[in-house]
Amino acid sequence: MAAKNNALNKPVNLSPELESVVGKGPMTRAQVTSKVWEHIKANNLQDSKDKRMINPDDKLGAVIGGDQISMFKMTAAVSKHLS
């Protein structure tokens, strides 16, 4: 079982752009990841042919860039909006 005070469970501050996607911070990295995926699913942003690719809308594009991005690279892009 993971330690309760690991990096995923430490609250972090969010940029205003990220808050427009996931809600008001601070929140843990795990919560941020979950909320970003809620936004992706709710707005049908996964590519229809390759579900690993994300087609950002305007809100998410302000965080990760406007171009299609791999879900694996998306986490690194979101990390830039955490402090």
Summary of the structure (lengths in Angstrom):
residues: 83
radius of gyration: 12.8
end to end distance: 25.9
largest distance: 38.6
contacts: 216
relative contact order: 0.18
helix: 48%
strand: 13%
